[in-house]
């Protein structure tokens, strides 16, 4: 007899199964019926949680960004280098779901989901964590928005294969150097910039 799960537990189970399927088959190769069968639930049960495959993608991306936001909340020190240390694939972090997406359409769908998730989940946390870390006259909300705008541009170029890794690393280093005067604690960011410059020089 199948165990009856709470709504949140069932949703988490569905997402876990969807992530495994996407990792194995890609997003285009995974259908709602595949997710339903892997989860052992009825069609009504699946569609009660997710209206379509893109809603599943939105939820998976939101979970990734939420985990990143939680890591930022718990991190010590200056928030921007802390966020880069736990979230930048250029600095050795797991790229996550995006590594299993292959077509331009899949990647654009991912970017749309990512933009929404960052706005909802990560932006407010970064804004709050930047309080006390920005230079006089630099509003934490503006610095957070500037950093996330730069990051979104790099993400788009990299995910759509418009930039190789070394180009992305070089642009990130330049952008972070431009941000330095807006921050009170610059020492923690300088080693990150140095590492990105090293990566940019490996072309």
C-alpha positions in Angstrom: 0.0 0.0 0.0 1.4 3.4 -1.0 2.2 5.8 1.8 0.0 8.9 1.9 2.3 11.9 1.9 1.6 15.5 2.8 1.1 18.0 0.0 4.6 19.4 0.5 6.2 16.0 0.7 4.4 14.8 -2.4 5.5 17.9 -4.3 9.1 17.4 -3.2 8.9 13.7 -4.4 7.6 14.8 -7.8 10.3 17.3 -8.2 13.0 14.9 -7.1 11.8 12.4 -9.7 11.5 15.1 -12.4 15.1 16.2 -11.7 16.4 12.6 -12.1 14.5 12.2 -15.4 15.8 15.5 -16.8 19.3 14.6 -15.8 19.0 11.2 -17.6 16.9 12.3 -20.7 17.1 16.1 -20.9 14.2 18.4 -20.6 12.8 17.8 -24.1 13.0 14.1 -23.5 11.0 14.2 -20.3 7.2 14.3 -20.5 4.7 14.8 -17.8 3.6 11.2 -18.2 7.2 10.1 -17.4 7.2 12.2 -14.2 3.8 10.8 -13.3 4.9 7.2 -13.8 8.1 7.7 -11.8 6.1 9.2 -9.0 3.4 6.5 -9.0 0.5 8.9 -8.9 -2.6 9.6 -11.0 -2.7 12.3 -13.7 -5.0 14.3 -11.5 -2.5 14.0 -8.7 0.3 15.3 -10.8 -1.6 18.1 -12.4 -2.9 19.1 -8.9 0.7 20.1 -8.2 2.0 21.2 -11.6 0.0 22.5 -14.6 2.6 21.6 -17.2 6.3 20.7 -17.7 7.3 24.4 -17.6 5.7 24.7 -14.1 7.9 21.8 -13.1 11.0 23.6 -14.5 10.0 26.8 -12.6 9.8 24.9 -9.4 13.1 23.1 -9.9 14.9 26.4 -10.7 13.2 28.1 -7.7 14.5 25.3 -5.4 18.0 25.7 -6.7 17.9 29.5 -6.1 16.3 29.1 -2.7 19.1 26.8 -1.6 21.6 29.4 -2.8 19.7 32.1 -0.9 19.8 30.0 2.3 23.5 29.5 1.9 23.9 33.3 1.6 21.8 33.8 4.7 24.1 31.5 6.7 27.4 32.8 5.2 29.8 34.9 7.2 31.5 38.1 5.9 30.9 40.2 2.9 27.8 38.9 1.0 29.0 39.3 -2.6 32.2 37.2 -2.3 30.2 34.8 -0.2 27.6 34.4 -2.9 30.2 33.9 -5.5 32.0 31.3 -3.5 28.9 29.2 -3.1 27.1 29.9 -6.4 29.6 30.6 -9.2 30.2 27.7 -11.6 33.3 29.5 -12.8 34.7 29.0 -9.3 34.0 25.3 -9.3 30.4 25.0 -8.1 28.0 22.5 -9.6 26.0 24.3 -12.4 23.0 22.2 -11.5 20.0 21.6 -13.7 21.2 23.8 -16.6 23.9 21.3 -17.3 21.2 18.9 -18.5 19.6 21.3 -20.9 20.7 21.2 -24.5 18.5 23.0 -27.0 18.2 26.9 -27.2 14.5 26.6 -26.4 15.3 24.6 -23.2 17.9 27.1 -22.2 15.7 30.1 -22.8 13.0 28.5 -20.7 15.5 28.0 -18.0 16.7 31.6 -18.1 13.1 32.8 -17.8 12.6 30.6 -14.8 15.9 31.7 -13.3 15.2 35.4 -13.7 11.9 35.0 -11.8 13.4 32.9 -9.1 16.3 35.3 -8.5 13.9 38.2 -8.2 11.7 36.4 -5.7 14.2 34.4 -3.7 17.7 35.8 -4.0 17.3 39.5 -4.6 15.7 40.3 -1.2 18.3 38.2 0.7 21.2 39.9 -1.0 19.7 43.3 -0.4 19.3 42.6 3.3 22.8 41.1 3.6 24.4 44.1 1.9 23.2 46.4 4.7 26.4 47.6 6.4 28.6 46.5 3.5 28.0 49.3 1.0 30.0 52.6 0.9 28.4 55.8 2.0 25.9 57.0 -0.6 25.5 53.5 -2.2 22.1 52.1 -1.4 22.2 48.3 -0.6 19.2 47.7 -2.9 20.9 49.4 -5.8 24.2 47.6 -5.3 22.2 44.3 -5.1 20.3 45.1 -8.3 23.5 46.1 -10.1 25.3 42.8 -9.1 22.3 40.7 -10.1 21.9 42.5 -13.4 25.6 41.8 -14.2 25.2 38.2 -13.1 22.1 37.8 -15.3 24.0 39.1 -18.3 26.8 36.6 -17.7 24.4 33.8 -17.2 22.6 34.5 -20.5 25.8 34.7 -22.5 27.2 31.5 -21.0 24.0 29.4 -21.0 23.3 30.4 -24.7 26.9 29.6 -25.6 27.6 33.1 -26.7 30.7 33.3 -24.5 33.3 30.7 -23.6 34.1 30.3 -19.9 37.2 32.4 -20.1 35.3 35.3 -21.6 32.7 35.1 -18.9 35.4 35.0 -16.2 37.1 38.0 -17.7 33.9 40.1 -17.8 33.0 39.0 -14.3 36.4 40.2 -13.0 36.0 43.6 -14.8 32.5 44.0 -13.4 33.5 43.1 -9.9 36.4 45.6 -10.0 33.9 48.3 -11.0 31.8 47.3 -8.0 34.6 47.6 -5.5 34.2 51.3 -4.7 30.6 50.6 -3.8 31.6 48.2 -1.0 33.0 48.8 2.4 34.8 45.4 2.7 36.8 45.0 -0.4 39.5 42.7 0.9 37.3 39.6 0.6 36.4 40.3 -3.0 39.9 40.9 -4.3 41.0 37.2 -4.2 37.8 36.3 -6.1 38.7 38.8 -8.8 42.2 37.5 -9.0 40.9 33.9 -9.5 38.5 35.1 -12.2 41.4 36.9 -14.0 43.5 33.7 -13.8 40.6 31.8 -15.4 40.2 34.4 -18.1 43.9 34.1 -18.9 43.7 30.4 -19.5 42.2 30.8 -23.0 
